[in-house]
Structures are given as C-alpha cells and as structure tokens.
Amino acid sequence: MRYMYLILVIFLVSLNLRPSITSVGPLFDIIQSNLGMSGVTVSLMTTLPVLCMGIFAVLAIKLNSHLGIEKSLLAAMLLILTATSLRVFANGSLFLITTSLFTGIGIGIAGPLISGFIKKHFPNKPGITGVYSVAMVIGAAIASSFSVPLFHKLNESWQYSLGFWGILALPASLLLLPLLKKKETNRTVIPISSLFVKNKRVLLFTLFFGCMAAIFYSITAWLAPIAQSIGLSYSQSGLVLTLFTVIQIPISFFIPMLVSKTGRRKTWLLVCGLSELIGIVFLLLHFSPWFAAVFLGIGAGGLFPLAILIPIQEAKSAEEATSLSAVMQFGGYLLGSIGPLFIGFTSDLFDNFAPALAMLMIIIFILLAASLKIGDKKETV
C-alpha cells in the first residue's frame, strides 16, 4: 500500500511540472490580442519558466538542506498552485508574466527534488523515473489539448482557462502532508563546489542535459511551423505535434525500466539520440513529417527520463541525487532555452528552417558523443 502511495505522490507532483507552461501556447493569439501584448512580450510566458527551471534548480539544494525533500516539494507545489490559480485575476501583461515567473520557480525547485525523492524511497528501483517522465508528458499533453476547449466552456475567458490548471497541484500537496510527520535526522548537505570536486563527470552530465533540452524545446516549439513549411495544413501540423507528444508516453515509461533492469544505459542513450537524428534528417529532406514525428517522439520520450535517471544511478544518497540533478538542470535548462530562440532567429534570417535543422543535427552529434562518455552506470562516483 505504501509503495503505491509513494508512486502516486511522484505521479501527481510530476503532473504539475508542465501544464502552467503548455496551457499558454494554444491561447497565445487570444491573450496577445486581448492585452495588446507584443510577440516578444507574450513569448516571455513560456521563456521565463524554462529559464527559471534552470536558475532556481540550485535553490532545491538549499531547501532540501533546511526543510528536507517532502517539505520542499510541498513548498514548490503550493507555489505552483498559487501562481497558476492567480491567473484567474490577470488583467494586464505584467501580472500575467509575474505568474509565469513564480510557476517557473516552483517547477525549478520541484524537478531536482523528485530525483532525490525517488533515490530516497526507491534506492534500488531507479526505473521509477518512468513514472516521473510519463506524468510530465501527460500533464503537458492534457494542458495543451484542453486549454482552448476550456476557454470556450468557461465563458470565453482565457484567464479561467489558464488558472484552471492550478487545481492539479492541490491533490499533490494533500498527499505530501502525511509524509511531513516523519522526522528526518542526519540529513547531509552537499555543497555544489564539493560536488564538482567529488564528481568530475558533472560537467559531462550538464552538457548532455543541455543538448537534450535544446533539442526537445526546439522541436516542441517549432515542429508544427516546420511541418507547415513542408506543405501540411495548420490542423495537420497540429496533429503532427500531438503525434510527437503521444509517442513519448509509452517510451518514457518503458525505457527507464529497461535500463534499470539491464544496466545498458549507453545503448539506449545512443538509440534515442540516433532516433532524433533520423527525425531531423527527415525534416531537412522534406520527407514525411509524420514519420519524422515518430522518430523524434521516440528520441525525446527516451532521452528525458534517461537524463533524470543519471543522477539517481550515479548518486550515493538522496541528497547527492538532488544536488546532481539540480546542477544538471541549472546548466542544462539555461543551455536548452537558447534552442527555440536560435531557430526563430535563423528562420527569420534565412527565411527557411534548413540552417536551424542543420544546427540541431550538430547538437545531436554532441549529445551522442556525451552519451558515449557517460556510458553505463558507474558504481563509484
């Protein structure tokens, strides 16, 4: 019973790490028109959270050292719940962007802590990261799919549509409460400087995470426009993006389990990286965007859970897992946030997506090289 309870906690907490971001995209035009926001200003609603996911990941280390994993996760959930729900009252761009800032802080804190939570409660079952990654994909897909229907159902109010997703953090917060009763003792604090001294591979992990994030967010933001440039209609390109997302769900669940059981981490890192490479080549050659979405979905669905599996496998304790994950996500998300901006810049400059896709191929080659260096699980770090 406790096993399933802890799994449910991981699922519900992870479910909250994307809706506040992905619910915005489908309503961009409506929000921009209603508030008179420029394209750059409205894009901050998605750019800021991703930046915060990196910048504030290191705050998870401090919170964990003072409050412990469960209390820190509860603080992150309450921050996401409050900031997202307050969008109901948004009547100006500054207020709306501020809510994006605080949801990003909450997400940035929660991400590394979930890795620590898994290491603490499932030290011999790192494959549980599949629950983490699947819940994130499901949360992202549900929010992006239902934002517009909610807008129409809730009196044509984008405020209520965006604020609705705050409710997801309520059950996650409630389920964390019983875990606060257990008093923690002898909690070890792992400073970032010490982490770099003890584990020389941290920079390698960060580089891998940054490449993975840059590819993922670039594809998420620009796959539909790229598909349109190849000849698909607006509705068809939306379905291509949906296909890319849906394929990630089973892949995100099964690959961490396979790696956990077989120990063949390097093999699956390379398989997923090569799958992304095939997808990008298909787009570059104007081959079927549908086939491209399948290969890209397989790659993205496997690479993220493998990325969050790395600190759990490599760390000796929950505290070290949290710290490793925080450092990876700090540098990785900062690097990753550049990807979508670069594609937008080059597409404006060259009036086509070929240079951007070529650059993504280079990033994938770097990711593959990093995967070879990372290898399989290390017994000592």
ABEGO torsion letter per residue (X at the ends): XAAAAAAAAAAAAAAAAAAAAAAAAAAAAAAAAAAGBBAAAAAAAAAAAAAAAAAAAAAAAAAAAAAEAAAAAAAAAAAAAAAAAAAAABABAAAAAAAAAAAAAAAAAAAAAAAAAAAAABAABAAAAAAAAAAAAAAAAAAAAAAAAAAAABGGBAAAAAAAAAAAAAAAAAAAAAAAABBBBGBBBBBAAAAAAABAAAAAAAAAAAAAAAAAAAAAAAAAAAAAAAGBBAAAAAAAAAAAAAAAAAAAAAAAAAAAAAGBAAAAAAAAAAAAAAAAAAAAAGBBAAAAAAAAAAAAAAAAAAAAAAAAAABABAAAAAAAAAAAAAAAAAAAAAAAAAAAAAAAAAGBAAAAAAAAAAAAAAAAAAAAAAEBBBABX
